[in-house]
Amino acid sequence: MNSSQSQGELFEKNNHLLDLDSHNIEVTLSKELIQGWQEKIHLYQYNLFQGLGSEHQQTSLFDYNSTTLPANKFAPLTLTPLPLSFWRWPKALHHGPAIYVVMDRLIEQNSYLMLYIGETISAEKRWKGEHDCKYYLANYSEALKRAKVNNQLSIRFWTDVPKSTKQRRKIEQDLIKLWLPPFNKETRSRWETPFTAEIG
């Protein structure tokens, strides 16, 4: 798993990442609409991925009493990318408290999107079972597949975070406000996210 070649092989296909057939809704969107939606998010998040976010936002992001974490410690592209089906592996790679992010690599543009940010007390268990974001990702993946838009979804865990749930949730909320990921409930309406329709 250490070689870059092995990392790449994790993402050759997305059809194994979710077993959500009973929850999927049929999403038919044009390639132009999808890429336009992705481009808006990319333009907003580009500087953040480059570490060039607002100095004021970055400075205040991790202002926590005795647990001060410098903003530059959150560097999502340095975190190990895992397939969304990682929880099926016999041995978990991450344990304990974490901030986790779901990202997409837009292969043709060689750029990234931050789709979701969450926090957990137990990294090895959080992605098992029901999770709204899993449904959105299934719809997103299906729509991109139909529109022939190439992408690579991954989930990444940042484990250098406080054990205190209150502090971790504060970090999560600050990161959501900074990155505005489209699958978080706090920011969906901003991007008019078409993959989060209610399932009837």
VENRAFEN-V686910 format. One record per residue. N is the residue number from 0. RES is the residue in three letters. OMEGA is omega as a letter, one per 40 degrees, with the letter a starting at -180 (NA if undefined). Layout:
{{N RES OMEGA} {N RES OMEGA}}
//
This chain:
{{0 MET a} {1 ASN a} {2 SER i} {3 SER i} {4 GLN i} {5 SER i} {6 GLN a} {7 GLY a} {8 GLU i} {9 LEU a} {10 PHE a} {11 GLU a} {12 LYS i} {13 ASN a} {14 ASN i} {15 HIS a} {16 LEU a} {17 LEU i} {18 ASP a} {19 LEU a} {20 ASP a} {21 SER a} {22 HIS a} {23 ASN i} {24 ILE a} {25 GLU a} {26 VAL i} {27 THR a} {28 LEU a} {29 SER i} {30 LYS a} {31 GLU i} {32 LEU a} {33 ILE a} {34 GLN i} {35 GLY i} {36 TRP i} {37 GLN a} {38 GLU i} {39 LYS a} {40 ILE i} {41 HIS a} {42 LEU i} {43 TYR a} {44 GLN a} {45 TYR a} {46 ASN i} {47 LEU i} {48 PHE i} {49 GLN a} {50 GLY a} {51 LEU a} {52 GLY i} {53 SER a} {54 GLU i} {55 HIS i} {56 GLN a} {57 GLN a} {58 THR a} {59 SER a} {60 LEU a} {61 PHE a} {62 ASP a} {63 TYR i} {64 ASN a} {65 SER a} {66 THR a} {67 THR i} {68 LEU i} {69 PRO a} {70 ALA a} {71 ASN i} {72 LYS i} {73 PHE a} {74 ALA a} {75 PRO a} {76 LEU i} {77 THR i} {78 LEU a} {79 THR i} {80 PRO i} {81 LEU i} {82 PRO a} {83 LEU i} {84 SER a} {85 PHE a} {86 TRP i} {87 ARG a} {88 TRP a} {89 PRO a} {90 LYS i} {91 ALA i} {92 LEU a} {93 HIS i} {94 HIS i} {95 GLY a} {96 PRO i} {97 ALA i} {98 ILE i} {99 TYR a} {100 VAL i} {101 VAL a} {102 MET i} {103 ASP i} {104 ARG i} {105 LEU a} {106 ILE a} {107 GLU a} {108 GLN a} {109 ASN i} {110 SER a} {111 TYR i} {112 LEU i} {113 MET a} {114 LEU a} {115 TYR i} {116 ILE i} {117 GLY i} {118 GLU a} {119 THR i} {120 ILE a} {121 SER a} {122 ALA a} {123 GLU a} {124 LYS a} {125 ARG a} {126 TRP i} {127 LYS i} {128 GLY a} {129 GLU i} {130 HIS a} {131 ASP a} {132 CYS i} {133 LYS i} {134 TYR a} {135 TYR a} {136 LEU i} {137 ALA i} {138 ASN i} {139 TYR a} {140 SER a} {141 GLU i} {142 ALA i} {143 LEU i} {144 LYS a} {145 ARG a} {146 ALA a} {147 LYS i} {148 VAL a} {149 ASN i} {150 ASN i} {151 GLN i} {152 LEU i} {153 SER i} {154 ILE a} {155 ARG a} {156 PHE i} {157 TRP a} {158 THR i} {159 ASP a} {160 VAL a} {161 PRO i} {162 LYS i} {163 SER a} {164 THR a} {165 LYS i} {166 GLN a} {167 ARG i} {168 ARG i} {169 LYS i} {170 ILE i} {171 GLU a} {172 GLN i} {173 ASP i} {174 LEU i} {175 ILE i} {176 LYS a} {177 LEU a} {178 TRP a} {179 LEU a} {180 PRO a} {181 PRO a} {182 PHE i} {183 ASN a} {184 LYS a} {185 GLU a} {186 THR a} {187 ARG a} {188 SER a} {189 ARG a} {190 TRP a} {191 GLU a} {192 THR a} {193 PRO a} {194 PHE a} {195 THR i} {196 ALA i} {197 GLU i} {198 ILE a} {199 GLY NA}}
//
